[in-house]
Amino acid sequence: IIKVKEPLAEEWGRILLNTNILCFAHWGGNKRLKEYFDGRKKDGVFVIPYEELVIDGKSQVLKEISLCAGELAAFAGLRYLTKEFGGKGILPSEAVVQILGAGNVGWRAMQILHPIVKTIYFHDIQWEDVYHHSELKNVHCLNSSPEVISGFAKKSDIIICAALKKITEPELKFSAPKLISSELLRELKEVVIVDVVIDEGGNCEMSSPKSPEDPVWRLPNNVILYCVPNMPGTVPRSSSVKFSNAVYPLAKALLKLSDDGV
């Protein structure tokens, strides 16, 4: 079975014996799912997460979807900055942006935003790598210590949460570190936070999933918290093509198909 998202709870009972499922599992944000499929291994049922399929050091499926999410995160932040959507009502050219995580999501968001916003604070654990690759005058590359994140969050109009932590024991998976504490969140004023990694639990302690139809939490201090899982799913005509092109070589290899599909 080749899917995009993980099997839903109502689908579990329909999965036959000896079935392999390719999908985004997001184990870090769904412990119940992990427990269920660990129990199904005895039935020959195995989930093969795209995020764990690494070839030549790269996870191509995760990369393509992450680039989509980064682009969407940039525009979501700008959209909810406007008064029309309940934001503080300033121009993008006056906005200060904080990006947590310099992976594919963070880099794509930065590429979209740096020509049009005032300042970007770009945080990552691999500070030297981020700094080395950035030559943009309005992009400031910083480490991701709690004190640094907190200080610059209070100066920001938009915060894009894109930080994931790799866990390689006993198997490769990801989790979202909690970088925006509940205490810090209560101290912020009129900030738009786009928690892109909500699929893995989110970088904000107060994050919980919303939906494309009802995408944000609005806090008493006028903080807007955008928490839509599977953001690329909101642009299916674009993301489906990128997803299919990335998945096909993996599916072909697993099914041992030749180029003509035989």
SERO-4910 file (N, C-alpha, C, O; in steps of 0.05 Angstrom, whole numbers):
BEGIN
 pado doro    nc1    nc2    nc3   cac1   cac2   cac3    cc1    cc2    cc3    oc1    oc2    oc3
  Ile    A     17    -24      0      0      0      0     18     25      0     35     28     17
  Ile    A     13     42    -19     28     67    -20      9     90    -13    -10     95    -28
  Lys    A     15    104      9     -1    126     18     16    151     21     40    150     17
  Val    A      3    173     27     17    197     35     19    198     66     41    196     77
  Lys    A     -4    200     78     -5    202    107     -7    174    120    -11    154    106
  Glu    A     -4    173    146     -6    148    161    -34    137    161    -53    152    158
  Pro    A    -38    110    163    -65     99    164    -80    110    188    -70    112    210
  Leu    A   -105    118    183   -123    128    204   -133    105    221   -133     82    212
  Ala    A   -141    111    245   -150     91    264   -173     74    252   -174     50    257
  Glu    A   -191     87    237   -213     72    226   -205     54    203   -221     37    194
  Glu    A   -180     57    193   -170     40    172   -155     16    182   -150     -3    167
  Trp    A   -147     16    207   -129     -5    218   -141    -32    214   -126    -51    207
  Gly    A   -167    -35    219   -179    -62    218   -181    -73    190   -187    -96    186
  Arg    A   -176    -56    170   -178    -65    142   -152    -75    130   -151    -84    108
  Ile    A   -130    -72    146   -104    -80    136   -100   -110    139   -101   -121    161
  Leu    A    -95   -123    116    -93   -152    116    -66   -161    125    -47   -145    128
  Leu    A    -64   -187    130    -38   -199    138    -17   -195    116    -24   -192     92
  Asn    A      8   -194    124     30   -193    105     28   -169     86     29   -172     62
  Thr    A     25   -145     98     22   -121     82     44   -101     90     49    -96    114
  Asn    A     56    -90     70     76    -68     74     62    -42     66     49    -40     45
  Ile    A     66    -22     83     53      4     78     74     26     77     89     30     96
  Leu    A     76     40     54     94     63     52     77     88     58     56     92     47
  Cys    A     87    104     77     72    128     85     91    145    102    112    137    111
  Phe    A     82    170    107     94    186    128     82    176    155     58    179    159
  Ala    A     99    165    172     88    154    197     86    174    220     68    173    236
  His    A    105    193    221    105    214    242    103    200    270     86    208    286
  Trp    A    121    181    275    119    166    300    121    185    324    108    181    344
  Gly    A    138    206    322    142    224    344    117    238    353    115    245    377
  Gly    A     98    242    335     73    256    343     49    238    346     27    248    350
  Asn    A     54    211    344     31    193    346     40    167    358     44    147    344
  Lys    A     43    167    385     52    143    399     32    120    397     40     96    396
  Arg    A      7    126    396    -13    105    394    -10     89    368    -13     65    367
  Leu    A     -5    104    346     -1     91    320     24     72    321     23     50    311
  Lys    A     45     82    334     70     66    336     64     40    352     73     19    344
  Glu    A     50     43    373     44     19    390     27     -1    375     32    -25    376
  Tyr    A      8      9    359    -10     -9    344      6    -25    324      4    -49    322
  Phe    A     23    -11    308     37    -25    286     60    -41    297     68    -60    283
  Asp    A     71    -35    319     91    -53    332     77    -79    338     89   -101    336
  Gly    A     52    -78    347     37   -102    353     29   -118    328     24   -142    330
  Arg    A     28   -105    305     20   -119    281     43   -132    266     39   -146    246
  Lys    A     67   -128    276     90   -140    262     88   -171    262     98   -184    243
  Lys    A     76   -182    283     73   -211    284     55   -221    261     55   -245    254
  Asp    A     38   -203    250     20   -210    228     33   -205    201     20   -208    180
  Gly    A     58   -197    201     71   -191    176     63   -163    165     66   -158    141
  Val    A     54   -146    183     46   -119    175     68    -99    183     75    -97    206
  Phe    A     79    -86    163    101    -68    168     96    -41    155     88    -39    132
  Val    A    101    -19    171    100      8    160    129     16    153    147     14    169
  Ile    A    132     26    128    158     36    119    155     66    116    144     76     96
  Pro    A    165     81    136    161    110    135    180    124    115    203    117    113
  Tyr    A    168    142     99    185    156     80    208    171     93    230    173     82
  Glu    A    203    181    117    223    197    130    247    180    139    268    190    145
  Glu    A    244    153    139    265    135    146    280    123    122    300    110    125
  Leu    A    269    129     98    281    118     73    302    137     64    297    157     49
  Val    A    327    132     72    349    149     66    367    135     45    377    113     50
  Ile    A    372    148     23    389    137      1    411    157     -4    406    181    -10
  Asp    A    436    148     -2    459    166     -6    458    190     13    465    212      5
  Gly    A    448    184     37    447    206     57    424    225     54    423    245     69
  Lys    A    406    220     36    384    238     31    357    224     33    354    200     24
  Ser    A    337    238     43    310    228     43    294    245     23    283    266     30
  Gln    A    293    236     -2    283    252    -24    253    258    -20    244    281    -26
  Val    A    238    239    -11    209    244     -8    204    265     14    189    284     10
  Leu    A    218    262     36    215    281     58    225    308     49    213    329     56
  Lys    A    246    309     33    257    335     23    236    350      7    231    374     11
  Glu    A    224    336    -13    204    349    -31    180    360    -15    171    382    -20
  Ile    A    170    344      3    147    353     19    155    375     38    139    394     42
  Ser    A    179    374     49    188    395     67    192    422     52    185    443     64
  Leu    A    201    421     28    204    446     12    177    458      7    174    482      8
  Cys    A    157    442      1    129    452     -1    120    465     24    109    487     24
  Ala    A    125    451     47    115    461     72    129    488     79    116    506     90
  Gly    A    155    490     73    169    515     79    158    538     64    155    560     75
  Glu    A    152    534     38    140    555     22    113    564     33    107    587     35
  Leu    A     96    544     40     70    550     51     72    564     78     55    581     84
  Ala    A     91    556     94     95    568    120    101    598    118     90    614    133
  Ala    A    117    605     98    124    634     94     99    650     88     95    671     99
  Phe    A     83    639     70     59    654     63     37    654     84     22    673     87
  Ala    A     36    632    100     17    632    122     24    653    143      7    667    153
  Gly    A     50    656    148     59    676    167     51    704    158     42    720    174
  Leu    A     56    710    132     50    736    121     19    741    121     10    763    126
  Arg    A      4    720    115    -25    723    113    -37    731    140    -53    749    142
  Tyr    A    -28    717    161    -39    722    187    -27    746    201    -34    753    224
  Leu    A     -8    759    188      2    785    198    -17    807    191    -15    829    204
  Thr    A    -34    804    171    -52    825    163    -76    827    182    -84    808    195
  Lys    A    -88    851    183   -111    856    199   -135    840    191   -151    832    207
  Glu    A   -136    834    165   -158    818    154   -161    791    167   -183    781    171
  Phe    A   -138    780    174   -137    753    187   -132    755    217   -125    735    229
  Gly    A   -135    779    228   -132    782    257   -105    788    267   -100    788    291
  Gly    A    -86    794    249    -59    800    257    -55    829    264    -74    845    266
  Lys    A    -30    837    270    -24    864    279    -26    885    257    -27    909    263
  Gly    A    -26    876    232    -31    895    211     -7    911    202     -8    936    200
  Ile    A     16    898    197     39    912    186     47    900    159     40    878    153
  Leu    A     63    916    144     72    907    118     94    885    122    108    885    142
  Pro    A     96    867    102    118    848    104    146    861    106    164    851    119
  Ser    A    149    884     92    175    898     93    182    908    120    205    916    125
  Glu    A    163    909    139    169    918    166    171    895    186    176    899    209
  Ala    A    167    870    176    165    847    193    192    835    201    210    834    184
  Val    A    194    827    226    217    812    235    209    783    239    188    777    251
  Val    A    225    765    227    217    736    226    238    720    241    262    725    238
  Gln    A    229    701    257    247    682    270    241    654    258    218    646    257
  Ile    A    262    640    249    259    613    238    275    594    255    299    597    258
  Leu    A    261    574    266    273    554    283    278    529    266    259    515    259
  Gly    A    303    523    261    309    499    245    318    506    217    303    518    202
  Ala    A    342    497    209    353    503    183    353    479    164    371    476    148
  Gly    A    333    462    167    329    440    148    315    450    123    315    474    117
  Asn    A    304    432    108    291    440     82    268    459     86    264    477     70
  Val    A    252    455    108    230    473    113    240    501    119    231    521    107
  Gly    A    259    503    137    269    529    145    283    544    122    279    568    119
  Trp    A    299    529    107    313    542     85    294    552     64    298    574     53
  Arg    A    273    536     57    254    546     37    239    570     47    234    589     31
  Ala    A    231    570     72    217    593     83    235    618     82    226    640     75
  Met    A    260    614     89    279    636     88    282    647     59    283    671     55
  Gln    A    284    629     39    287    637     12    264    654      2    267    673    -13
  Ile    A    240    647     11    216    662      3    215    689     17    208    709      5
  Leu    A    222    690     43    218    713     59    240    734     57    234    758     60
  His    A    265    726     53    287    746     57    285    769     37    294    791     44
  Pro    A    274    766     13    273    790     -4    252    810      4    252    833     -5
  Ile    A    233    802     21    210    820     26    206    828     55    190    845     61
  Val    A    220    815     74    217    823    102    241    839    112    261    841     98
  Lys    A    238    852    135    259    869    145    283    853    155    306    858    147
  Thr    A    278    833    172    300    818    185    291    789    190    268    784    196
  Ile    A    310    771    187    305    743    194    326    734    214    350    738    210
  Tyr    A    317    722    236    335    709    255    332    679    250    311    667    254
  Phe    A    354    666    242    354    639    233    369    622    253    393    626    257
  His    A    356    603    266    368    588    288    371    558    280    354    546    267
  Asp    A    394    547    289    398    518    286    420    509    305    437    525    313
  Ile    A    420    484    312    441    472    328    467    473    314    488    480    326
  Gln    A    467    467    288    491    468    271    497    497    263    495    504    239
  Trp    A    503    513    282    506    542    278    527    548    257    523    565    240
  Glu    A    550    534    257    571    540    239    563    534    210    571    549    192
  Asp    A    548    512    206    540    506    179    520    527    168    521    534    145
  Val    A    502    536    185    482    556    177    497    582    170    491    594    149
  Tyr    A    515    590    187    529    615    183    545    614    158    547    634    143
  His    A    558    592    153    575    589    129    560    593    104    570    604     84
  His    A    535    583    103    520    583     78    504    609     74    493    613     52
  Ser    A    502    626     94    485    649     91    502    674     86    520    681    101
  Glu    A    496    687     64    510    712     56    490    735     53    497    755     41
  Leu    A    467    732     64    445    752     60    447    772     83    448    764    107
  Lys    A    446    797     76    451    818     96    429    819    118    435    826    141
  Asn    A    404    813    110    383    815    130    377    788    144    357    786    158
  Val    A    394    768    140    390    742    153    413    738    174    436    738    167
  His    A    405    736    199    424    733    221    423    704    231    402    695    241
  Cys    A    445    690    229    446    662    236    456    659    265    477    669    273
  Leu    A    440    645    281    445    644    310    442    615    320    430    598    306
  Asn    A    454    610    343    450    583    354    422    581    366    408    601    368
  Ser    A    415    557    375    387    553    384    385    547    413    369    530    421
  Ser    A    401    561    430    398    557    459    372    570    468    362    588    455
  Pro    A    360    560    490    335    571    500    336    601    504    316    615    499
  Glu    A    358    611    515    360    639    521    360    656    495    347    677    494
  Val    A    374    647    475    375    661    449    348    661    435    339    681    426
  Ile    A    336    637    435    309    635    422    289    653    436    274    667    422
  Ser    A    289    653    462    270    669    478    274    699    472    255    713    468
  Gly    A    299    708    472    305    736    468    296    746    441    284    767    439
  Phe    A    301    731    420    294    739    393    264    734    387    253    748    370
  Ala    A    252    715    400    223    711    397    208    736    405    188    743    393
  Lys    A    217    749    426    203    773    436    207    797    417    193    817    420
  Lys    A    225    795    398    229    817    379    215    811    352    215    828    334
  Ser    A    203    787    350    194    778    324    164    783    320    148    784    339
  Asp    A    156    785    294    128    787    287    118    761    277     94    754    279
  Ile    A    135    745    265    129    718    255    150    698    265    174    704    264
  Ile    A    141    675    275    159    654    283    151    629    267    128    620    268
  Ile    A    170    618    252    165    593    237    180    570    251    204    570    254
  Cys    A    164    551    261    175    529    276    180    505    257    162    493    247
  Ala    A    206    499    253    213    479    233    236    461    243    251    450    227
  Ala    A    238    459    269    260    444    281    252    415    287    232    410    300
  Leu    A    269    396    277    265    368    283    291    357    294    313    366    287
  Lys    A    288    337    311    311    324    323    311    295    313    291    281    316
  Lys    A    334    286    302    336    259    293    342    240    316    359    246    333
  Ile    A    328    218    317    333    197    337    340    172    322    324    162    306
  Thr    A    364    162    326    373    139    310    374    113    325    383     93    314
  Glu    A    366    113    350    365     88    366    338     85    378    328    104    390
  Pro    A    325     61    376    335     37    362    331     39    332    341     21    317
  Glu    A    316     59    322    311     61    294    310     91    287    304    107    305
  Leu    A    314     98    262    313    126    254    285    137    256    267    125    244
  Lys    A    282    158    270    256    172    270    262    201    279    285    208    284
  Phe    A    241    217    279    244    245    286    226    253    308    205    241    313
  Ser    A    233    274    323    216    286    343    219    316    341    239    326    332
  Ala    A    199    330    351    200    359    350    207    369    378    191    367    396
  Pro    A    230    381    382    237    392    408    219    415    415    212    431    398
  Lys    A    213    418    441    196    440    450    213    465    455    226    467    476
  Leu    A    214    482    435    231    506    436    216    531    445    229    551    453
  Ile    A    190    531    443    174    554    452    157    544    476    137    530    472
  Ser    A    166    551    500    152    541    524    126    556    527    121    577    516
  Ser    A    109    544    544     83    557    550     87    584    563     73    603    559
  Glu    A    108    585    580    114    610    594    123    632    574    113    655    576
  Leu    A    140    625    555    149    644    535    125    652    518    123    675    510
  Leu    A    108    633    511     86    639    493     67    660    506     56    677    492
  Arg    A     64    658    532     47    678    546     60    705    548     46    725    552
  Glu    A     86    707    544    100    733    545    100    747    518    105    771    517
  Leu    A     94    733    496     94    745    470     69    761    465     48    756    477
  Lys    A     71    780    447     48    798    440     45    800    410     65    806    396
  Glu    A     22    795    400     15    799    371     36    785    353     46    798    334
  Val    A     41    760    358     60    745    342     44    723    327     26    711    337
  Val    A     52    719    302     42    696    286     62    673    287     85    677    280
  Ile    A     53    650    297     71    627    299     60    605    281     37    597    283
  Val    A     77    597    262     69    575    244     85    550    252    109    548    247
  Asp    A     71    532    265     84    508    276     83    486    255     65    468    255
  Val    A    102    487    236    102    469    213    105    440    222     93    422    209
  Val    A    120    435    243    125    407    252    104    397    271    111    380    288
  Ile    A     80    406    269     59    397    286     53    367    282     44    353    300
  Asp    A     60    356    258     57    328    253     74    311    273     66    289    279
  Glu    A     96    322    282    114    308    300    110    318    329    126    312    346
  Gly    A     89    333    334     83    343    361     86    373    364     76    384    384
  Gly    A    101    386    346    103    415    347    126    425    364    135    412    383
  Asn    A    137    448    357    158    461    372    147    478    395    163    486    413
  Cys    A    121    484    395    109    499    417     96    480    437     82    461    429
  Glu    A    100    485    462     87    467    482     57    468    481     44    448    488
  Met    A     46    490    472     17    493    472      4    485    445    -20    488    441
  Ser    A     21    475    426     10    468    400     -6    442    401      1    424    415
  Ser    A    -28    442    386    -43    418    381    -55    421    353    -61    443    344
  Pro    A    -60    398    339    -68    400    311    -95    414    307   -114    411    322
  Lys    A    -96    430    285   -120    442    276   -127    430    248   -119    407    243
  Ser    A   -141    444    231   -148    434    205   -147    457    185   -147    480    193
  Pro    A   -145    451    159   -144    472    139   -169    490    140   -167    514    133
  Glu    A   -191    479    148   -216    495    150   -216    513    175   -230    534    175
  Asp    A   -202    505    195   -201    520    220   -172    519    230   -165    504    248
  Pro    A   -154    535    218   -125    529    220   -110    541    244    -88    533    249
  Val    A   -122    559    260   -107    573    280   -120    572    308   -144    570    310
  Trp    A   -102    573    328   -110    579    355   -105    608    360    -83    618    353
  Arg    A   -124    622    372   -120    651    378   -119    653    409   -138    648    423
  Leu    A    -96    662    418    -91    664    447    -98    691    458   -100    711    442
  Pro    A   -103    694    484   -112    719    496    -93    743    491   -102    766    490
  Asn    A    -67    737    488    -48    758    483    -44    765    454    -23    775    445
  Asn    A    -64    758    437    -65    763    409    -42    749    394    -33    758    373
  Val    A    -34    726    404    -16    708    390    -33    689    373    -52    677    382
  Ile    A    -25    687    348    -39    669    329    -21    645    325      2    647    316
  Leu    A    -32    621    331    -16    596    329    -28    579    307    -49    567    310
  Tyr    A    -14    577    284    -23    562    261    -12    534    263     12    530    264
  Cys    A    -30    514    264    -22    486    270    -36    467    251    -52    450    260
  Val    A    -31    469    225    -44    451    206    -25    428    199     -3    433    187
  Pro    A    -32    403    206    -15    381    197    -16    378    167    -35    386    153
  Asn    A      5    365    156      6    360    127      0    385    111    -18    385     94
  Met    A     15    406    115     10    431    101     11    427     70     -5    440     57
  Pro    A     28    411     59     28    407     30      1    397     19     -5    400     -4
  Gly    A    -15    384     37    -41    374     29    -60    397     21    -81    392      9
  Thr    A    -54    421     29    -71    444     22    -66    454     -7    -81    470    -17
  Val    A    -45    444    -19    -39    450    -48    -35    424    -63    -13    419    -74
  Pro    A    -56    407    -64    -52    380    -75    -44    378   -104    -30    360   -112
  Arg    A    -53    398   -120    -46    397   -149    -16    400   -153     -5    390   -173
  Ser    A     -3    414   -135     27    417   -137     41    395   -122     60    383   -132
  Ser    A     33    391    -97     48    373    -80     45    344    -89     63    328    -85
  Ser    A     23    336   -101     19    309   -110     39    301   -132     49    279   -132
  Val    A     45    320   -149     65    315   -170     93    312   -159    107    293   -166
  Lys    A    100    330   -141    126    328   -128    129    302   -112    150    289   -112
  Phe    A    108    295    -97    108    271    -81    111    246    -99    127    229    -93
  Ser    A     95    245   -120     96    221   -137    123    217   -151    133    195   -153
  Asn    A    135    239   -160    161    238   -173    182    228   -153    201    214   -161
  Ala    A    180    235   -128    199    227   -108    195    198    -99    214    184    -93
  Val    A    169    189    -98    163    163    -88    168    141   -109    175    118   -102
  Tyr    A    164    148   -134    165    127   -155    191    111   -155    190     86   -156
  Pro    A    215    124   -154    239    107   -153    240     88   -129    251     66   -132
  Leu    A    230     97   -106    230     79    -83    211     56    -87    218     33    -81
  Ala    A    187     62    -97    168     40   -102    178     21   -122    174     -4   -119
  Lys    A    190     31   -143    201     14   -164    222     -5   -153    223    -29   -160
  Ala    A    240      6   -136    261    -11   -124    249    -32   -105    258    -55   -106
  Leu    A    229    -25    -89    217    -44    -70    202    -66    -85    202    -89    -76
  Leu    A    189    -58   -107    173    -78   -122    190    -92   -143    180   -110   -157
  Lys    A    216    -84   -146    234    -96   -165    224    -94   -193    224   -114   -208
  Leu    A    213    -70   -200    203    -66   -227    225    -55   -245    243    -41   -236
  Ser    A    223    -61   -270    241    -48   -290    229    -21   -298    207    -14   -289
  Asp    A    243     -7   -315    233     20   -323    207     19   -339    192     38   -339
  Asp    A    201     -5   -351    175     -7   -366    153    -18   -348    132    -24   -358
  Gly    A    158    -20   -321    138    -28   -302    134    -58   -299    115    -66   -286
  Val    A    151    -74   -312    148   -103   -311    168   -115   -291    168   -139   -287
***
